């Protein structure tokens, strides 16, 4: 399944990896908090929420580089599109919300 060269697979991977990245950020920054309390606090503190989004986007580097190096460019394109949608959310949270 990982060798399929379709943008939909890339979009799904590009949407899931930042969620996993945000869980890693929670494990590092959570300091004994409950998961719900941590994310509830993020919705009230927009600057920290924007930082968590930016850090979680680093997780997309792994699948993007993997698919780019294997010359599966359509899948890499889907990952890139999902990343750009997350960047749009980041900009909205950081500067508008």
PEKAZI-V967947 format. One record per residue. N is the residue number from 1. RES is the residue in one letter. PHI is phi in whole degrees, 0 to 359 (* if undefined). Layout:
{{N,RES,PHI} {N,RES,PHI}}
This chain:
{{1,X,*} {2,X,287} {3,X,266} {4,X,291} {5,X,255} {6,X,229} {7,X,296} {8,X,296} {9,X,299} {10,X,298} {11,X,296} {12,X,296} {13,X,297} {14,X,293} {15,X,274} {16,X,276} {17,X,299} {18,X,295} {19,X,294} {20,X,295} {21,X,298} {22,X,291} {23,X,292} {24,X,295} {25,X,298} {26,X,299} {27,X,296} {28,X,279} {29,X,261} {30,X,296} {31,X,48} {32,X,84} {33,X,283} {34,X,285} {35,X,301} {36,X,296} {37,X,295} {38,X,298} {39,X,286} {40,X,295} {41,X,295} {42,X,293} {43,X,292} {44,X,267} {45,X,243} {46,X,292} {47,X,294} {48,X,291} {49,X,299} {50,X,296} {51,X,294} {52,X,294} {53,X,298} {54,X,297} {55,X,293} {56,X,289} {57,X,291} {58,X,298} {59,X,294} {60,X,285} {61,X,297} {62,X,300} {63,X,292} {64,X,297} {65,X,294} {66,X,300} {67,X,285} {68,X,291} {69,X,293} {70,X,274} {71,X,63} {72,X,262} {73,X,291} {74,X,292} {75,X,293} {76,X,298} {77,X,296} {78,X,297} {79,X,297} {80,X,296} {81,X,296} {82,X,297} {83,X,297} {84,X,294} {85,X,293} {86,X,296} {87,X,296} {88,X,299} {89,X,297} {90,X,302} {91,X,296} {92,X,297} {93,X,291} {94,X,287} {95,X,247} {96,X,246} {97,X,290}}
